[in-house]
């Protein structure tokens, strides 16, 4: 799971960025991609040794965090109310 959610997207994304910027790919952009790899690789390596059965005692049902849903709705309504007449900056 760690490899498919961390390492593969980093590899595919980095390759895609490199291919799209192939004509003007600079050393700095290459170092940015390598730096992202230095963040992803140790985390992925550390997680490979953990088994899911050892981290969770028993499967737990999925539930909706209704408090967060309500908070998101209140914030969206407040945002809409405050910006209903367009505010020019």
Secondary structure, DSSP 4 states (H G I P E B T S, - for coil): -HIIIIIHHHHHHHHHHHHHTGGG--HHHHHHHHHHHHHHHHHHHHHTT--HHHH-SS-------HHHHHHHHHHHHHHHHHTSSPPP-
